[in-house]
Amino acid sequence: MSKAIEVVEKMADNAQAAIKYDKGAASGGLGSISIQGIGKSFATGKTTFRALENIDLEIGANEFVTIVGPSGCGKSTLLRIVAGLEEASEGDVGVDGDLVVGPGADRGMVFQGYTLFPWLTVRQNIEYGPKLKGISILERRAISNRYLRITRLESFANRFPKQLSGGMKQRVAIARALANGPKVLLMDEPFGALDAQTKLEMQEALLDVWEKEKTTVLFITHDIDEAIFLSQRIVVMGAGPGRILKEYPVTLPAERTSEVREHPEFLKLRRELTALLKHKEE
Ligand SMILES: Nc1ncnc2c1ncn2[C@@H]1O[C@H](COP(=O)(O)OP(=O)(O)OP(=O)(O)O)[C@@H](O)[C@H]1O
């Protein structure tokens, strides 16, 4: 089953999906995330595999936090737990004080693969979530217009996914997530498959969306430069079992232009993170 279908089906199953579209959430809802004592064990044959151990992380409303760490340290598992797609073995996740018990419209997911519905146009993909929630066609049109504009896809509204470039498809995926009015965007290596130039453009586009929509973003990447450029805070995880090793506040200017990449603070952070992660990969 594709990840998009998995998310949508679980949302449909979940009582939280019944929450009516709330413009307040789309345009400045809160969105603080509280991750408390999360542990996760997977049953693997006769043994269990300890994927996450004692994860505590508090993320403020409208904060942009990125998780980096070696392959297999549990980044995706943690994000899936926050999304409500995976159940934690121990601990709790709350969004604005509400316990996460499954996927909900308050949390939008964007993955690495292009998880669009290939049989729907760009506009229909964006309107899919609102339609599922029974939002009227007029209101749906207003929502899709807004996110087509914000993601600069207006002239591609009637195209099908296969007629789009990789960067455009990821912009549609972001627009589709935003169309549900989430307080929180959960992004698992969303730009991992893009070429270098498109990736840089997408990072700037995402910061633009984040500033306009005031969503909280929890982002995963292997790309240290991407983590520094985007984030207000970087959380480094280690493996065996997956745990938080260190947190770095990113004290770069709020306006992230390409010059920021040459900023001494950027270069210092890159050196520190590279050294820490190199050591962990060895
Ligand atoms: N359903 C599952 N059953 C058993 N083990 C799992 C399952 N899902 C994940 N794991 C294991 O848990 C660990 C963490 O996986 P996860 O995908 O969260 O890591 P990650 O840090 O996101 O890795 P990557 O950076 O390579 O994407 C891995 O060792 C993985 O094999």
The ligand as an SDF file (V2000), in Angstrom:
LIG
                    3D

 31 33  0  0  0  0  0  0  0  0999 V2000
    8.3950   -2.5470   11.4500 N   0  0  0  0  0  0  0  0  0  0  0  0
    9.6340   -2.7960   11.8750 C   0  0  0  0  0  0  0  0  0  0  0  0
    9.9760   -4.0090   12.3330 N   0  0  0  0  0  0  0  0  0  0  0  0
   11.2220   -4.2660   12.7810 C   0  0  0  0  0  0  0  0  0  0  0  0
   12.2170   -3.3580   12.8130 N   0  0  0  0  0  0  0  0  0  0  0  0
   11.9290   -2.1230   12.3710 C   0  0  0  0  0  0  0  0  0  0  0  0
   10.6430   -1.7790   11.8770 C   0  0  0  0  0  0  0  0  0  0  0  0
   10.6640   -0.4580   11.5040 N   0  0  0  0  0  0  0  0  0  0  0  0
   11.9100   -0.0390   11.7530 C   0  0  0  0  0  0  0  0  0  0  0  0
   12.6730   -1.0330   12.2770 N   0  0  0  0  0  0  0  0  0  0  0  0
   14.0700   -0.9200   12.6880 C   0  0  0  0  0  0  0  0  0  0  0  0
   14.1840    0.1630   13.5960 O   0  0  0  0  0  0  0  0  0  0  0  0
   15.3950    0.8740   13.3510 C   0  0  0  0  0  0  0  0  0  0  0  0
   15.0630    2.3220   13.0960 C   0  0  0  0  0  0  0  0  0  0  0  0
   14.4790    2.4470   11.8050 O   0  0  0  0  0  0  0  0  0  0  0  0
   14.1220    3.8640   11.1990 P   0  0  0  0  0  0  0  0  0  0  0  0
   13.6080    3.6600    9.8270 O   0  0  0  0  0  0  0  0  0  0  0  0
   13.2830    4.5920   12.1700 O   0  0  0  0  0  0  0  0  0  0  0  0
   15.5740    4.5370   11.1520 O   0  0  0  0  0  0  0  0  0  0  0  0
   16.0370    5.8850   10.4630 P   0  0  0  0  0  0  0  0  0  0  0  0
   16.9310    6.5840   11.4180 O   0  0  0  0  0  0  0  0  0  0  0  0
   14.8700    6.6370    9.9600 O   0  0  0  0  0  0  0  0  0  0  0  0
   16.8870    5.3140    9.2420 O   0  0  0  0  0  0  0  0  0  0  0  0
   17.2210    5.9700    7.8130 P   0  0  0  0  0  0  0  0  0  0  0  0
   17.9960    7.2140    8.1060 O   0  0  0  0  0  0  0  0  0  0  0  0
   18.0580    4.9220    7.1350 O   0  0  0  0  0  0  0  0  0  0  0  0
   15.9260    6.2220    7.1260 O   0  0  0  0  0  0  0  0  0  0  0  0
   16.0900    0.1870   12.1820 C   0  0  0  0  0  0  0  0  0  0  0  0
   17.0670   -0.6910   12.6850 O   0  0  0  0  0  0  0  0  0  0  0  0
   14.9840   -0.5830   11.5150 C   0  0  0  0  0  0  0  0  0  0  0  0
   15.4730   -1.7510   10.9060 O   0  0  0  0  0  0  0  0  0  0  0  0
  1  2  1  0
  2  3  1  0
  2  7  2  0
  3  4  2  0
  4  5  1  0
  5  6  2  0
  6  7  1  0
  6 10  1  0
  7  8  1  0
  8  9  2  0
  9 10  1  0
 10 11  1  0
 11 12  1  0
 11 30  1  0
 12 13  1  0
 13 14  1  0
 13 28  1  0
 14 15  1  0
 15 16  1  0
 16 17  2  0
 16 18  1  0
 16 19  1  0
 19 20  1  0
 20 21  2  0
 20 22  1  0
 20 23  1  0
 23 24  1  0
 24 25  2  0
 24 26  1  0
 24 27  1  0
 28 29  1  0
 28 30  1  0
 30 31  1  0
M  END
$$$$
